[in-house]
């Protein structure tokens, strides 16, 4: 054992709260270290001086008045809202979780299952077109400016020519 380790356990050594192995290690260290012997003697002197002091006497009812004052201060600091939160925090958490679960379920159900729901997603279909030959970048800019248009079957909207393989059409 070294001095640092002994300083950490000196209070337990004085109170005899060490295991037998720790007690033997501390005794072996004290036999070899005069500095730790001095620290132990100083601690013994301080404890002896403290035990020799007279016991303070309290006025009757002091403890009851002190506890009442502490409760009064707690009541002043804690608002009714905070009190309710502390008392019913678990129930409030469960209610909030149930509410969020129901709200999320209702949103998902109304978005996908109800046909006339205002949050319904528009239907979409994917059509395959014939593969277009590879167009150089310079020619692509010329073709992009052309005025040719195709009419999509399910809507009255017209789309410019699209040279991609897949075309997604949104029905509104």
Secondary structure, 3 states (H helix, E strand, C coil): CCHHHHHHHHHHHHCCCCCHHHHHHHHHHHHHCHHHHHHHHHHHHHHHHHHHCCCCCCCCCHHHHHHHHHHHHHHHHCCHHHHHHHHCHHHHHHHHHHHHHHHHHHHHHHHHCCCCCCCCCCEEEEEECCCCCCCCHHHHHHHHCCCCEEECCCCCCEEECCCCCEEEEEEC
